[in-house]
Amino acid sequence: MVSLCPTTLSSPFHSKTLKLNSYPQNANHRPFSLLPLSAVASRSGYETERGFDFEIGDTFFRHESATGRDLGVLAAALYKKKNDNLRVLDAMCGCGIRSLRYLSEAQADFVLANDANEDCNGVIVSNLSTVSSEEEGRWKVIHSVANRVLAERYVERDYFDFIDVDSFGSDSSFFRCAFDVVKLGGLLYVTSTDGFSSGGHRPNHSLAAYGAYIRPLPYSNEIGLRMLIGGAVREASVLGYHVSPLFSYYSYHGPVFRVLLRVNRGKPPHGMYYYYLLQHYGFICYCDCCGNSQAISWDKLGQIKCPCGSDVPDSLVVCGPLWTGPLHCAEFLAEMLSLAGEWGWVGNDTINDLDKLLKRMIDESNPDLSFGFIKLDEIASRAKVNSPPIVTVMNAIHQEGYGVSRSHISNNAIKTNCPMSECIRIVKGLQQQQL
Ligand SMILES: C[S@@+](CC[C@H](N)C(=O)[O-])C[C@H]1O[C@@H](n2cnc3c(N)ncnc32)[C@H](O)[C@@H]1O
């Protein structure tokens, strides 16, 4: 038997010495991204999602991830509509529900479904067989660590239109291999469940995984998305690719951070890539004293100071480097929403949430709105009043000429370019009107 060491596993170029279907036999040498079995939420039996009945056996499956799957399927289907061809690599497929949905709903021409755990094989094959027989060649199931699968595809020059990496913890170790296997113009759907890092509780870890030093901020879940995009942007630029987020989605079930990236090479639409990077890849500075946030570009790093002039020690919290640009592409989201409507996903109970989510994401794509969000509780506590209804606050801010939207991340928060001092004045005014 081949003896595997972690270095061997993480090196893509050892694939020829190992059987593709081999899975590390020695528990001590399990790839670092595989969690201990005790951490795996598994339930035996069958599930239903969007009208599909499928087996889950003892594989990892979470109901709560359905929205993330819906978003991926809509995006893949849009890609297929525009490009007429769709080859999907589902790098960590669990029971194969995503592969099943990419085949059935997005009409993928081919899906390569991989999961390192060979025990998932029977369940995946049985689920995909409900779409077509294995002999028809629309899908193939393999079992290997994701980076090895990706590296082998790269060596074979076997590129994919859509790659889904649904990992546990941080996904940054898969970026490089994945970028090399996505077709130019193709889509990479990545996931992180690393809520500790985004919350600023493990700055050394976020530095190691995403190259970003993250400290606690009031909008840490948005920071999680920005940390993920920033890490991907950085890794892509090392290889000469440029990426831009088409949508970013946070779900508190996990928590889970998911981002769909378009991968390209050459000049991005808005000028030279490095100019684009300098514009959108930098630092975020939050002032504890006044509650305002600002983006700091690399050339302004030496001049960090809050306009409120605070001289309170440690009042400025600086995080980064991370993505400070838009979280979504509004046009792409609008197309997803329209497709959801065509599929009849708008209007029934489960879909109402997706409908609301997509509309909220479109709203928060407004480029005038600063990154981060402000929780109403924070405004109310600084203004020393009770929190007024969110819609009343938003209307009042809007009437004062500022941009304002909800955030898909927090129900009780707004995104606005209205400074905190003005928000406080507006909220105090609303309170007085009520007296
Ligand atoms: C979050 S689950 C996938 C869930 C699935 N995508 C879904 O939507 O239901 C992650 C899966 O990745 C597998 N896995 C973990 N580390 C892996 C690695 N390095 N390479 C390939 N598969 C891996 C696990 O066995 C597990 O089934």
PDBQT file of the ligand as one rigid body, heavy atoms in Angstrom, charges set to zero:
ROOT
HETATM    1  C1  LIG A 501     -20.309  20.093   3.203  1.00  0.00    +0.000 C 
HETATM    2  S1  LIG A 501     -20.240  18.449   2.678  1.00  0.00    +0.000 S 
HETATM    3  C2  LIG A 501     -20.915  18.483   1.083  1.00  0.00    +0.000 C 
HETATM    4  C3  LIG A 501     -22.379  18.628   1.042  1.00  0.00    +0.000 C 
HETATM    5  C4  LIG A 501     -22.978  18.602  -0.339  1.00  0.00    +0.000 C 
HETATM    6  N1  LIG A 501     -22.255  19.404  -1.283  1.00  0.00    +0.000 N 
HETATM    7  C5  LIG A 501     -24.422  19.052  -0.257  1.00  0.00    +0.000 C 
HETATM    8  O1  LIG A 501     -24.793  20.111  -0.796  1.00  0.00    +0.000 OA
HETATM    9  O2  LIG A 501     -25.213  18.342   0.388  1.00  0.00    +0.000 OA
HETATM   10  C6  LIG A 501     -18.568  18.219   2.348  1.00  0.00    +0.000 C 
HETATM   11  C7  LIG A 501     -18.225  16.869   1.735  1.00  0.00    +0.000 C 
HETATM   12  O3  LIG A 501     -16.881  16.948   1.305  1.00  0.00    +0.000 OA
HETATM   13  C8  LIG A 501     -16.208  15.735   1.581  1.00  0.00    +0.000 C 
HETATM   14  N2  LIG A 501     -14.812  16.154   1.739  1.00  0.00    +0.000 N 
HETATM   15  C9  LIG A 501     -14.206  16.744   2.798  1.00  0.00    +0.000 A 
HETATM   16  N3  LIG A 501     -12.935  17.070   2.503  1.00  0.00    +0.000 NA
HETATM   17  C10 LIG A 501     -12.743  16.718   1.211  1.00  0.00    +0.000 A 
HETATM   18  C11 LIG A 501     -11.644  16.844   0.311  1.00  0.00    +0.000 A 
HETATM   19  N4  LIG A 501     -10.498  17.384   0.692  1.00  0.00    +0.000 N 
HETATM   20  N5  LIG A 501     -11.821  16.404  -0.951  1.00  0.00    +0.000 NA
HETATM   21  C12 LIG A 501     -12.995  15.863  -1.357  1.00  0.00    +0.000 A 
HETATM   22  N6  LIG A 501     -14.061  15.704  -0.548  1.00  0.00    +0.000 NA
HETATM   23  C13 LIG A 501     -13.935  16.138   0.715  1.00  0.00    +0.000 A 
HETATM   24  C14 LIG A 501     -16.877  15.173   2.817  1.00  0.00    +0.000 C 
HETATM   25  O4  LIG A 501     -16.823  13.759   2.787  1.00  0.00    +0.000 OA
HETATM   26  C15 LIG A 501     -18.323  15.698   2.678  1.00  0.00    +0.000 C 
HETATM   27  O5  LIG A 501     -19.173  14.743   2.091  1.00  0.00    +0.000 OA
ENDROOT
TORSDOF 0
